Amino acid sequence: MLQDFSVRGFRNFKDWYDFSLRTKKNYEFNCNSIVDGLVNDAVIYGQNGCGKSNLGLAILDITCHINDIPVMQSLTTNYLNGYMEDGGFAEFNYKFKFGSEIVEYSYGKSSPTNTIYEILKVNDAVIIEIDRRKSYKLNVRLSGTETLNRDLSSSTISAIKYIKSNSVLDLSDRNSKIFKEFTEFVSGMVFFRTLTQNADYYGQQLDTSRLSKEIIDAGKLADFEHFLNEAGVECNLGTKGEGTEERIVFKYNDSDIDFGIAASTGTMSLGIFYFWWLKLDTNKLSFAYIDEFDAYYHYSLSKLVVKKLINVNCQTILTTHNLSIMTNDLLRPDCYFILADKQYPFYELVDKDLRKAHNLEKIYKGLKYESKE
């Protein structure tokens, strides 16, 4: 799981900005949203322009950094902070927790594809290191990399990506096993913004033309119909076509219409959410940052979506402006965060012990966290 993250020099983050999913609280309700001392289901609030979207993009930078996936198009021309001087670069620092093991990974990049330095630590021991400002020699201490070419002068890709692609690690070695667990977790990370067909995706890629087929092949058509009806979309669903052409349709008395044609923007967003939820629910994803997740939802529908996400085995972060989901009926005070000059866990802004009966929305509206140091 992701434990801590810091970034600077990327987009609006001129100086170091720290974000942590550790909790100091021991609330005795909604405990399933906390796993091993870390927030598993988080909701982020903040004023427009505070960096909620960029925080997600920064966290997910690691996905294209060490995997063979494309960089989001908007990042190819708008990557570094605008105040960055010539020769400057963005820096990222991650801490992951896997059971009792801590993996810390730091790197700097002058562009989405040009790596300056990297250092990977397992339980504070340096396992992988390269700093191209000093040398192109890769230092690596993993069993199975003994014959690996350590000269990276001809490449600017990530050392992690290079090792992952060119080594057969000995998984009987503890550090090699942890390294594999780390890279597999990163491979399951995803960012998506606004649940529409024109949404931005980072990490995992979505072919919306396969939305129907994915749901049908998973045997989830009836469950998808139930989800839509529960969300207020009264419908009867069926299928049409065969093989690769099979697709979901809305069924009427004497006719049917393709889901992709008849679905409204809000209904289509529910379909795309359900597609991602299938991946979350089947353990195909490890971490999801869902930006503006309820931009097209009624407030009651937002609650339904949060409830569905809470029950999956995946670390999730949602951003929203919807205060109706800031409630102890869904999560806990340590699962809600406010982004401003820094990250504020909700409970740290309140000068009293919060209990399940407290109205978090009402308390939040009375806060003046912008003035806190």
Backbone hydrogen bonds, N-H to C=O, Kabsch-Sander energy under -0.5 kcal/mol:
donor,donor_aa,acceptor,acceptor_aa,energy
3,Q,95,K,-3.3
4,D,95,K,-1.5
5,F,19,F,-2.7
6,S,93,N,-2.3
7,V,17,Y,-1.7
8,R,91,E,-1.9
9,G,13,F,-2.9
10,F,13,F,-0.9
11,R,9,G,-0.5
11,R,79,Y,-1.8
13,F,10,F,-2.7
14,K,12,N,-1.4
17,Y,7,V,-2.4
19,F,5,F,-3.3
21,L,3,Q,-3.1
23,T,37,G,-1.8
33,S,30,N,-1.4
34,I,31,C,-1.8
35,V,38,L,-2.8
38,L,35,V,-1.8
39,V,21,L,-3.2
40,N,33,S,-3.2
41,D,33,S,-1.1
42,A,316,T,-2.7
43,V,335,C,-2.5
44,I,318,L,-3.4
45,Y,337,F,-2.9
50,C,47,Q,-1.8
55,L,51,G,-2.3
56,G,52,K,-1.5
57,L,53,S,-2.2
58,A,54,N,-2.5
59,I,55,L,-2.6
60,L,56,G,-2.2
61,D,58,A,-1.1
62,I,59,I,-0.8
63,T,60,L,-1.6
64,C,60,L,-0.7
65,H,61,D,-1.4
66,I,62,I,-1.7
67,N,63,T,-1.3
69,I,67,N,-1.8
75,L,72,M,-1.8
76,T,72,M,-0.6
76,T,73,Q,-1.3
77,T,74,S,-0.5
78,N,74,S,-0.6
81,N,9,G,-2.1
84,M,81,N,-2.0
88,G,85,E,-2.3
90,A,109,K,-2.7
91,E,8,R,-3.0
92,F,107,Y,-2.7
93,N,6,S,-2.6
94,Y,105,Y,-2.8
95,K,4,D,-2.4
96,F,103,V,-3.1
97,K,1,M,-3.0
98,F,101,E,-2.6
99,G,97,K,-0.5
101,E,98,F,-2.1
103,V,96,F,-2.4
104,E,102,I,-0.5
104,E,121,K,-2.4
105,Y,94,Y,-2.3
106,S,119,I,-2.4
107,Y,92,F,-2.2
108,G,117,Y,-1.8
109,K,90,A,-2.6
110,S,114,N,-1.9
111,S,114,N,-0.8
114,N,111,S,-0.9
115,T,113,T,-0.7
115,T,156,T,-2.2
116,I,108,G,-3.3
117,Y,108,G,-1.1
118,E,130,I,-2.7
119,I,106,S,-2.3
120,L,128,I,-2.8
121,K,104,E,-3.1
122,V,125,A,-2.5
123,N,102,I,-3.3
123,N,121,K,-0.5
125,A,122,V,-1.7
127,I,120,L,-3.1
128,I,120,L,-1.6
129,E,139,N,-2.6
130,I,118,E,-2.2
132,R,116,I,-2.5
134,K,131,D,-2.0
135,S,131,D,-2.7
138,L,150,R,-2.8
139,N,129,E,-2.8
140,V,138,L,-0.6
141,R,127,I,-2.7
145,T,142,L,-1.7
148,L,145,T,-1.5
152,L,136,Y,-2.7
152,L,150,R,-0.8
155,S,152,L,-1.5
158,S,65,H,-0.6
162,Y,158,S,-2.2
163,I,159,A,-2.7
164,K,160,I,-2.7
165,S,161,K,-1.8
166,N,162,Y,-1.3
167,S,163,I,-1.0
168,V,144,G,-0.7
169,L,167,S,-0.6
170,D,143,S,-2.6
171,L,169,L,-1.0
173,D,170,D,-2.0
177,K,173,D,-2.2
178,I,174,R,-2.2
179,F,175,N,-2.5
180,K,176,S,-2.1
181,E,177,K,-2.0
182,F,178,I,-2.5
183,T,179,F,-2.4
184,E,180,K,-2.3
185,F,181,E,-2.0
186,V,182,F,-2.1
187,S,183,T,-1.9
188,G,184,E,-0.9
188,G,185,F,-1.0
189,M,186,V,-1.7
190,V,287,F,-2.0
191,F,202,Y,-3.0
192,F,289,Y,-2.1
193,R,200,D,-2.0
194,T,291,D,-2.6
196,T,194,T,-2.2
199,A,196,T,-1.5
200,D,193,R,-0.8
202,Y,191,F,-2.5
204,Q,202,Y,-0.8
208,T,206,L,-0.9
210,R,207,D,-2.4
211,L,208,T,-1.4
214,E,210,R,-2.8
215,I,211,L,-1.8
216,I,212,S,-2.6
217,D,213,K,-3.0
218,A,214,E,-1.5
219,G,216,I,-1.8
220,K,215,I,-2.3
224,F,220,K,-2.8
225,E,221,L,-2.4
226,H,222,A,-2.2
227,F,223,D,-2.5
228,L,224,F,-2.4
229,N,225,E,-2.3
230,E,226,H,-2.5
231,A,227,F,-1.6
232,G,229,N,-1.4
233,V,228,L,-2.9
234,E,232,G,-1.0
235,C,233,V,-0.5
238,G,249,V,-2.1
240,K,247,R,-2.0
245,E,242,E,-2.2
246,E,243,G,-1.5
247,R,240,K,-2.3
249,V,238,G,-2.4
250,F,257,I,-3.3
251,K,236,N,-3.2
251,K,249,V,-0.5
252,Y,255,S,-3.1
257,I,250,F,-1.9
259,F,248,I,-2.5
261,I,258,D,-1.1
262,A,258,D,-2.4
263,A,259,F,-2.3
268,M,264,S,-3.0
269,S,265,T,-2.0
270,L,266,G,-1.5
271,G,267,T,-2.0
272,I,268,M,-2.5
273,F,269,S,-2.4
274,Y,270,L,-2.6
275,F,271,G,-2.0
276,W,272,I,-2.2
277,W,273,F,-3.0
278,L,274,Y,-2.2
279,K,275,F,-1.4
280,L,276,W,-2.4
281,D,277,W,-3.4
282,T,278,L,-1.5
283,N,280,L,-1.4
284,K,279,K,-2.5
285,L,279,K,-0.9
286,S,188,G,-2.2
287,F,188,G,-1.4
288,A,315,Q,-2.5
289,Y,190,V,-2.6
290,I,288,A,-0.7
290,I,317,I,-3.0
291,D,192,F,-2.4
291,D,289,Y,-0.8
293,F,290,I,-0.7
293,F,319,T,-1.3
295,A,292,E,-1.7
297,Y,294,D,-1.6
301,L,298,H,-0.7
302,S,298,H,-1.9
303,K,299,Y,-1.4
304,L,300,S,-1.4
305,V,301,L,-2.3
306,V,302,S,-2.3
307,K,303,K,-2.4
308,K,304,L,-1.8
309,L,305,V,-2.1
310,I,306,V,-2.2
311,N,307,K,-0.8
312,V,309,L,-1.7
314,C,312,V,-1.6
315,Q,286,S,-2.1
316,T,40,N,-2.9
317,I,288,A,-2.7
318,L,42,A,-2.4
319,T,290,I,-2.0
320,T,44,I,-2.0
323,L,321,H,-0.8
325,I,322,N,-1.0
326,M,323,L,-1.6
327,T,325,I,-1.7
330,L,327,T,-1.4
331,L,327,T,-1.9
335,C,332,R,-2.4
336,Y,333,P,-0.8
337,F,43,V,-2.7
338,I,344,Y,-2.4
339,L,45,Y,-2.7
340,A,338,I,-0.5
340,A,342,K,-1.7
343,Q,18,D,-0.6
344,Y,338,I,-2.8
346,F,336,Y,-2.7
347,Y,333,P,-0.7
348,E,345,P,-1.5
349,L,345,P,-0.5
349,L,346,F,-1.7
350,V,347,Y,-0.9
352,K,350,V,-0.6
358,H,355,R,-1.6
360,L,358,H,-1.0
361,E,326,M,-0.6
363,I,359,N,-2.0
364,Y,360,L,-2.8
365,K,361,E,-2.0
366,G,362,K,-0.7
366,G,363,I,-1.0
367,L,364,Y,-1.8
371,S,368,K,-1.2
372,K,369,Y,-1.6
